[in-house]
Amino acid sequence: MRIVIAPDKFAGTLTAIEAARAVADGWRSADPDAETELVPLSDGGPGFVEVLHAALGGTLVSREVTGPLGTAVTARYLLDGETAYLESAQACGLHLVPPELRDPGRTTSRGVGELVAAAVADGARTVVIGLGGSVTNDGGAGMLAALGATPRAGLTGGAAPLAALSGPVDLEPARRAVAGVRLVAATDVDNPLLGEHGASAVFGPQKGADPEQVRRLDAALAAFAAATDPAGPDGGLRDVPGAGAAGGLGYGLLLLGGTVESGVARVLAAVGLAGLAAAADLVITGEGSFDSQSLRGKLPHGVARTAAAHGVPCLVLAGRVAVDRDEAAAAGVTGSYALIDSAGSVEAALARPAEELRALAADVARGWRARP
């Protein structure tokens, strides 16, 4: 039996590579003759660069950039020919700020702009920025300032200072800095910049914002939008699906002439999942929480649809499963299994994620082999 093992990360516990190895080890312990192909994946958030490096090769480049609180952090991007892949989380991710210090009113995306500039200086003509896992909510203002937009002082201090912008922002220096470069925002978030479905309302609470701060953040982004891309009768870039990704970094990239593309589709194409699935007998994917959001274009959904297109069954192994069986089946999922059920508790699953995932994979393998 040929098995393609293509999970996302299990957020907070296992990287996609660690999850793939755990599933493979567990499955082979129950089915030693199985041939396993490990294809760790990412949707554009944390792990994006690591996954693409494993699939494409290329050169990893490290740079010291400005972190979300203004102190230096080390971030990497992947240079593959004239294409660079970077993930915003390496420069402004949640993991870079302790929970007690998170304040989306003052965290900046400046480091993302510094990474983009470094990639362009290294010869990249296409820069793909994976969006997700950010601790910022500045609409990409810090990124734009790092590339030359002015007034820099009003753009690099996070979201709060944006509310005081009194005139237009000069974007031309930033646009010149990336002239002739194709910018791609890789995300599967379809939120606009503003409003009840926008960056502040949907993602602000995850970054430490209470309801009153969410209101202030949205007002600050509205002021920033008015200073950078006043909406016409048909709306503006602020309304483009994905503009609200990563605290509005999607919007900042749109201001530079970038496009929004599916992070899942980009990664699945890069690793050649369609061809691998076509030659497999079984595909296994997984993530931390397999829930209703998973069926709205997230990575397991993309993997399951790819497998189904080739008539190959697809199993989901996840930390928790909160999807109706019929809904999952309609998306191409043959069966789904929860780590917390096999481990006996959430605490056990979190304490020993790799061991419990190996045990779950072994149990599933035994059941799969015993099928009539």
Protein Blocks (a to p, Z undefined) as FASTA:
>chain_A
ZZdddddddehkacfklmmmmmmmmmmmmmmmbccddddddehiahklmmmmmmngpadd
ddddddfkopacddddddehjaccddfklmmgfklpcfklgcfklpccklmmmmmmmmmm
nopabdcddeehiabfehommmmmmnopacfklmmnojklmmmpcbdcdfklmmmmmgoi
acddddfbfbdfbdjklmklmmmmmnopafklmmmmmmmmmmmmmmmoccdfkopfklpg
hklgghhlmmmmmmnopacddfklmmmmmnommmmmmmpcbdcdddfbdcfklmnopakl
mmmmmmmmnopacddddfbdcbdfklmmmnopabdcdfklmnopaklmmmmmmlmmmmmm
mmmmmmmmmpZZ
